[in-house]
């Protein structure tokens, strides 16, 4: 019985370590003022030493649209039609970390506001 209890403890600890190890680092998205409703500018903070964002996409309706990283470090998207929230984002980092955040920026977003996934 004692060995079964120890084995259970080992399995639980291993599972907790695996979840903590694979959990994505904190991400925050600050909406900056774009020139118009068809242009969205975002500062995306990704806190993981030695890694950085490689690719970011925004979900508009059912389509995933790529954002481009500007010279200032901000991620931008320009659309033919006005962009309306809520916005979902997915990303991939230089080291292959991937994640999707659904409806992280609400419909009534405000420029200058920072949004974080609920998991953080």
HELIX and SHEET records of a PDB file:
HELIX    1   1 UNK A    2  UNK A   22  1                                  21    
SHEET    1   A 5 UNK A  68  UNK A  69  0                                        
SHEET    2   A 5 UNK A  75  UNK A  78 -1                                        
SHEET    3   A 5 UNK A  39  UNK A  46 -1                                        
SHEET    4   A 5 UNK A  27  UNK A  32 -1                                        
SHEET    5   A 5 UNK A 114  UNK A 116 -1                                        
SHEET    1   B 4 UNK A  63  UNK A  66  0                                        
SHEET    2   B 4 UNK A  53  UNK A  60 -1                                        
SHEET    3   B 4 UNK A  87  UNK A  93 -1                                        
SHEET    4   B 4 UNK A  98  UNK A 105 -1                                        
END                                                                             
